[in-house]
Amino acid sequence: MPIREMKESDLPRVLEIQQELAFQDWDAPLFATKIHANYALCVVYETDSDQGTPQINGYAVFHLLGSDSELLSIAVSRDCQHKGIGKMLLDAGLSRLSPEEKDRCFLEVREGNSTARKFYEKNGFKLYGDRKNYYSDGENACLYSIELESQIN
Ligand SMILES: CC(C)(COP(=O)(O)OP(=O)(O)OC[C@H]1O[C@@H](n2cnc3c(N)ncnc32)[C@H](O)[C@@H]1OP(=O)(O)O)[C@@H](O)C(=O)NCCC(=O)NCCS
């Protein structure tokens, strides 16, 4: 599977994907903090481009919260979406968790982000609540979680 841990040298392309999708505004130092933190897991999806040079087309960032984890960010560049890369990033990230970290995974997503919500629901996440006016523009957050014990072994 063309998924590996994120490196600082990946950040220009990671930031480019984030900017293309305009769904989050993390800066390079914030990503770098996550890359080096022992409480975070950052992965990228990398394939050879047509020219044969490696190209990153997606990434995911998880926080490790003891027996639980949180998916903080997942993104796939627009022209590579709907090919199963998002699912690969999700599965690869969750499968890298140690057995002690595999109780549940949580995430929050904008109420209006129907593509991401459908993606999470299709991959087993269940809606368990919301946070009103959570985002700076007043949009609500939807809260999802997945029980992992039955999903990954
Ligand atoms: C959410 C996101 C990461 C999903 O990535 P993705 O790579 O498109 O995800 P997948 O390809 O695994 O699944 C998406 C859809 O493609 C379909 N699909 C998967 N493989 C496929 C294939 N080979 N051929 C056709 N369709 C396929 C899936 O069944 C799924 O279908 P759905 O539209 O019915 O849900 C992506 O939409 C994204 O980057 N969004 C912008 C950023 C964002 O909002 N992130 C979440 C908030 S942090």
The ligand as an SDF file (V2000), in Angstrom:
LIG
                    3D

 48 50  0  0  0  0  0  0  0  0999 V2000
  -13.5040   13.0210    2.5820 C   0  0  0  0  0  0  0  0  0  0  0  0
  -12.4240   12.6420    1.5730 C   0  0  0  0  0  0  0  0  0  0  0  0
  -11.0840   12.5560    2.3190 C   0  0  0  0  0  0  0  0  0  0  0  0
  -12.7550   11.2690    0.9520 C   0  0  0  0  0  0  0  0  0  0  0  0
  -11.6620   10.8910    0.1140 O   0  0  0  0  0  0  0  0  0  0  0  0
  -11.8710    9.8940   -1.1530 P   0  0  0  0  0  0  0  0  0  0  0  0
  -10.5260    9.4500   -1.5580 O   0  0  0  0  0  0  0  0  0  0  0  0
  -12.7240   10.5100   -2.1670 O   0  0  0  0  0  0  0  0  0  0  0  0
  -12.6450    8.6910   -0.4280 O   0  0  0  0  0  0  0  0  0  0  0  0
  -13.0090    7.2560   -1.0600 P   0  0  0  0  0  0  0  0  0  0  0  0
  -12.6320    7.2320   -2.5120 O   0  0  0  0  0  0  0  0  0  0  0  0
  -12.4410    6.2250   -0.1490 O   0  0  0  0  0  0  0  0  0  0  0  0
  -14.5720    7.2430   -0.8920 O   0  0  0  0  0  0  0  0  0  0  0  0
  -15.3540    8.2500   -1.5030 C   0  0  0  0  0  0  0  0  0  0  0  0
  -16.3450    7.6580   -2.4680 C   0  0  0  0  0  0  0  0  0  0  0  0
  -15.6570    7.0870   -3.5690 O   0  0  0  0  0  0  0  0  0  0  0  0
  -16.1770    5.7660   -3.8260 C   0  0  0  0  0  0  0  0  0  0  0  0
  -15.1230    4.9650   -4.4110 N   0  0  0  0  0  0  0  0  0  0  0  0
  -14.0960    4.3860   -3.7650 C   0  0  0  0  0  0  0  0  0  0  0  0
  -13.3230    3.7190   -4.6320 N   0  0  0  0  0  0  0  0  0  0  0  0
  -13.8800    3.9030   -5.8550 C   0  0  0  0  0  0  0  0  0  0  0  0
  -13.5270    3.5010   -7.1570 C   0  0  0  0  0  0  0  0  0  0  0  0
  -12.4650    2.7300   -7.3790 N   0  0  0  0  0  0  0  0  0  0  0  0
  -14.3030    3.9070   -8.1780 N   0  0  0  0  0  0  0  0  0  0  0  0
  -15.3620    4.6950   -7.9550 C   0  0  0  0  0  0  0  0  0  0  0  0
  -15.7560    5.1240   -6.7460 N   0  0  0  0  0  0  0  0  0  0  0  0
  -15.0190    4.7280   -5.7120 C   0  0  0  0  0  0  0  0  0  0  0  0
  -16.5700    5.3060   -2.4560 C   0  0  0  0  0  0  0  0  0  0  0  0
  -17.4780    4.2330   -2.5060 O   0  0  0  0  0  0  0  0  0  0  0  0
  -17.1910    6.5420   -1.9100 C   0  0  0  0  0  0  0  0  0  0  0  0
  -18.4680    6.6510   -2.4830 O   0  0  0  0  0  0  0  0  0  0  0  0
  -19.5930    7.6020   -1.9510 P   0  0  0  0  0  0  0  0  0  0  0  0
  -19.4400    8.8580   -2.7570 O   0  0  0  0  0  0  0  0  0  0  0  0
  -20.8370    6.8580   -2.2480 O   0  0  0  0  0  0  0  0  0  0  0  0
  -19.3280    7.8120   -0.4910 O   0  0  0  0  0  0  0  0  0  0  0  0
  -12.3410   13.6770    0.4090 C   0  0  0  0  0  0  0  0  0  0  0  0
  -13.6330   13.8790   -0.0960 O   0  0  0  0  0  0  0  0  0  0  0  0
  -11.7370   15.0080    0.7860 C   0  0  0  0  0  0  0  0  0  0  0  0
  -10.5110   15.1880    0.7770 O   0  0  0  0  0  0  0  0  0  0  0  0
  -12.5960   16.0090    1.1010 N   0  0  0  0  0  0  0  0  0  0  0  0
  -12.1090   17.3730    1.3650 C   0  0  0  0  0  0  0  0  0  0  0  0
  -11.4180   17.4810    2.6970 C   0  0  0  0  0  0  0  0  0  0  0  0
  -12.3860   17.1840    3.8240 C   0  0  0  0  0  0  0  0  0  0  0  0
  -13.4930   17.6700    3.8490 O   0  0  0  0  0  0  0  0  0  0  0  0
  -11.9180   16.3550    4.7960 N   0  0  0  0  0  0  0  0  0  0  0  0
  -12.7500   15.9530    5.9310 C   0  0  0  0  0  0  0  0  0  0  0  0
  -12.8120   16.9580    6.9790 C   0  0  0  0  0  0  0  0  0  0  0  0
  -11.3550   16.9110    8.0080 S   0  0  0  0  0  0  0  0  0  0  0  0
  1  2  1  0
  2  3  1  0
  2  4  1  0
  2 36  1  0
  4  5  1  0
  5  6  1  0
  6  7  2  0
  6  8  1  0
  6  9  1  0
  9 10  1  0
 10 11  2  0
 10 12  1  0
 10 13  1  0
 13 14  1  0
 14 15  1  0
 15 16  1  0
 15 30  1  0
 16 17  1  0
 17 18  1  0
 17 28  1  0
 18 19  1  0
 18 27  1  0
 19 20  2  0
 20 21  1  0
 21 22  1  0
 21 27  2  0
 22 23  1  0
 22 24  2  0
 24 25  1  0
 25 26  2  0
 26 27  1  0
 28 29  1  0
 28 30  1  0
 30 31  1  0
 31 32  1  0
 32 33  2  0
 32 34  1  0
 32 35  1  0
 36 37  1  0
 36 38  1  0
 38 39  2  0
 38 40  1  0
 40 41  1  0
 41 42  1  0
 42 43  1  0
 43 44  2  0
 43 45  1  0
 45 46  1  0
 46 47  1  0
 47 48  1  0
M  END
$$$$
